[in-house]
Amino acid sequence: MTTPNVPGAPTGSTSSHADEPHLSRGLSNRHIQLLAIGGAIGTGLFMGSGKTISVAGPSVIFVYMIIGFMLFFVMRAMGELLLSNLNYKSFSDFAGDLLGPWASFFTGWTYWFCWVVTGVADVVAIAGYANELWPGIPLWIPGIATILILLALNLPTVKAFGEVEFWFALIKIVAIIALIVTGLYMIFTGFSSSAGTASFTNLWQHGGFFPKEFMGFVAGFQIAVFAFVGIELVGTAAAETKNPERNLPRAINAIPVRVGLFYVGALVILMSVTPWMEFKAGHSPFIGMFSLAGLGAAATLVNLVVLTSAMSSANSGIYSTSRMVFGLAMEGDAPSVFGKLSSRKVPQNALFLSCVLLLSGVVLLYAGKSIGEAFDMVTTVSAVCFMFVWSMILVSYLVFLKRRPELHAASKYKMPGGRAMVWAVFAFFAFLVWALTTQPDTLTALLVTPVWFIVLGIAWQFVKKSPVHQARIANHAETLHEEAKVNA
């Protein structure tokens, strides 16, 4: 039995929605709000901002503002689409409904791949941070411990995941606010160190806002974009959100304020206390500023914060990959064993799959000195794949405007700017891709990325021949025909 061809309803399911296992709506408003913050504030801010500042100078402030501004519209488009039909479990669902079954397959598996790569990187990072806090500890111990802790946190209920992520995000917020308050005190009291006197004038006194000129500004984008991966996490939590009509818009609308306060605010303070030339890649500016202030204990605490930030990112990765594989299994795009829920409404088989794949991070801990370079390339591949997912959200939105104008007209949460803003964001993504070609390491990663899509394309040629997919493809074509008649 197929789902009726109702405009706005996902097409081509092989069973009715009543017969399908359903995820539990266990995430409250405070969970979703902090989940959105946790997604918007990644490890990239705590660790990666040192490298970004060193290559772009004070212009990095504008880099983060521009990326945050553009991604806000991606989130608004996603929000309008998810709220147009509460049967959508994630953006993979509306991509499949609006663009065809192939889009669900490509979007879902690419998003899964993004987070697996990011999760592996986080496991390696956590082992590195643990080694700084407890020198001499065998790297495999924190690596294995991280995976076991994440599994234990995610197996009970989605509410337990939300609660843990709530506290992880809260720790990050407190750390950033503490940095801003401490930095302001140092600026207004004229704090002096070997680097100079703390003052807002440090932002423009050392070569102006663009000391590395335009290409330095461009180089900032290729590093900073990875700091924003996970901003779309609220979209994968849509099916488990209480009162999504109220809570999703609240979480999405707050993104500009969060980017302004947590990213821009923190960077302004850091570069005011210490001139931008003093920052180096691989060193956390947060730890450096607290150490400069003579707060050794605070610097150690920030090291713990950076560790929990990486743990938070890995936790989000485990959650999102398991939900995405569950959704793919429900549509026949993944083995059916991953479409089963535990008695607590958790996709535990999909969860086990994600944890097993994270074990590869433990193996990589012993891969040798080239691991740092390898992960620079891997995170670039991940960032490009995230851009693909964000682009699929926008393409789905354009098709939604054309095919379902009545749903758009009835929407209480319309995306500002409509079609014009979608094309503006596409132009920005084209600029980001060009920016990745300007450096040898990111260019190599960019050239490697198509391999993933070739693999997916080959897999799709086999998957689409199944009876389930043939029915979905036929159903989608029938829906297109019916909607064309209505819109005519």
Salt bridges, closest charged atoms under 4 A:
GLU20 OE1 - HIS17 ND1 3.67
GLU80 OE2 - HIS408 ND1 2.60
ASP93 OD2 - LYS89 NZ 3.40
ASP97 OD2 - ARG404 NH1 3.19
GLU163 OE1 - ARG30 NH2 2.74
GLU163 OE1 - HIS31 NE2 2.92
GLU240 OE1 - ARG323 NE 3.00
GLU331 OE1 - ARG472 NE 3.46
ASP333 OD1 - HIS469 NE2 2.42
ASP333 OD2 - ARG472 NH1 3.63
GLU483 OE1 - ARG403 NE 2.55
GLU483 OE2 - ARG404 NE 2.64
